[in-house]
Amino acid sequence: MRPEYQEYYRKLGLKLAYYRSQRNMTQKELAEKLQIKTEAVSRMENHAAGASLATLMRTAGLFGRKLSVIIE
């Protein structure tokens, strides 16, 4: 992963874990709702790997949040 992206992934992971915990969901439950592997949720939350845009859109919708993407 490129160093300049690490902070973005870290913040994303923290937000995903926060919203999931607010819903009292386990990583497994979130993975099932998103139709992805539990390991993928863990990687996203621990900022070891990015998620696809489609997965992020589904996640935002599940949590009643808005996804914003900025290209500068």
NORCOR-V847700 format. One record per residue. SS is DSSP state (a for helix, b for strand, c for the rest). OMEGA is omega in degrees with one decimal (* if undefined). Layout:
BEGIN
[[SS | OMEGA] [SS | OMEGA]]
END
This chain:
BEGIN
[[c | 179.6] [c | -176.5] [a | -177.9] [a | 179.2] [a | -174.7] [a | -179.2] [a | 178.0] [a | 178.9] [a | 178.6] [a | 179.8] [a | 178.5] [a | 179.3] [a | 178.9] [a | 179.1] [a | 179.8] [a | 179.4] [a | 179.7] [a | -178.6] [a | 177.7] [a | -178.9] [a | 177.2] [a | 177.9] [c | -177.3] [c | -180.0] [c | 171.2] [c | 175.4] [a | 179.7] [a | 179.6] [a | 178.7] [a | 179.3] [a | 179.6] [a | 179.8] [a | -179.4] [a | -177.8] [c | 175.0] [c | 179.6] [c | 177.3] [a | 179.5] [a | 178.7] [a | 176.9] [a | 178.8] [a | 179.2] [a | 179.9] [a | -176.9] [a | -179.2] [c | 176.3] [c | 175.7] [c | -180.0] [c | 177.3] [c | 177.6] [c | 176.3] [c | 178.2] [a | 179.2] [a | 179.1] [a | 178.5] [a | 178.5] [a | 179.0] [a | -180.0] [a | 179.0] [a | 178.7] [a | 179.5] [a | -179.2] [c | -179.6] [c | -178.6] [c | 179.7] [c | 176.8] [c | 177.8] [c | 176.9] [c | -179.1] [c | 174.0] [c | -177.8] [c | *]]
END
